[in-house]
Amino acid sequence: MNPTTMHTLSVRIAEELGVHPDAAARALRAVLGLFRSQAHHPAVANAGMTPIKYLGLALKSDRFKALLIAATLTAAGRDADASLTWAAYLDREMAATKLAHEAVPDTAVLGDPEAIRRVGRPLGLTDEHTDRLIPGLIFTIATGYPYRAASMRHLSLTQVLVQLTAEDLAELLQHAALVEAGCTEGADILLRRIQNAR
């Protein structure tokens, strides 16, 4: 994003939110930095995208807009408004992922609650624990959608969920359980292994 575009966007966001342009400019730099860092994630290259192509897609996303608004409000000292804005975005995204999951036919692993639990049991997860992890796991798949290979990018989230195998689900459940337990190092190692296998 060139300096003129950044300035124009900062001014527009500042006017829209009623904050000082400096707060909007600081927030924009921070959010762009985050997305630039994500653009160099190995999963982006594994999906056959260049950092520039990823950024082009990411900067048009609802997530970018929501992060920019929340970061701008935070930079302006309006933490409560920032939290509400971000929570509203997450609620919308979670509702969309729930609808996508509900549309998965019961012949697919992720459409059959008992099949999901059967995958969780050998991992040492109780059925209740597995049930609790699934909404977050679906959300993780949805937010990782930009990292998908070009051959899968045209698929809807429901179509992606239908293609998930029991082996894929076992890895994702194991990762989600490690994250929930606070075992970040083990979760990171497992995630790298999953990404390298794709």
Helices and strands as residue ranges (DSSP letters): H 3-17, H 21-39, H 42-46, H 51-58, H 62-75, H 79-102, G 109-111, H 113-120, G 121-123, H 127-143, G 145-147, G 150-152, H 157-162, H 166-180, H 184-197
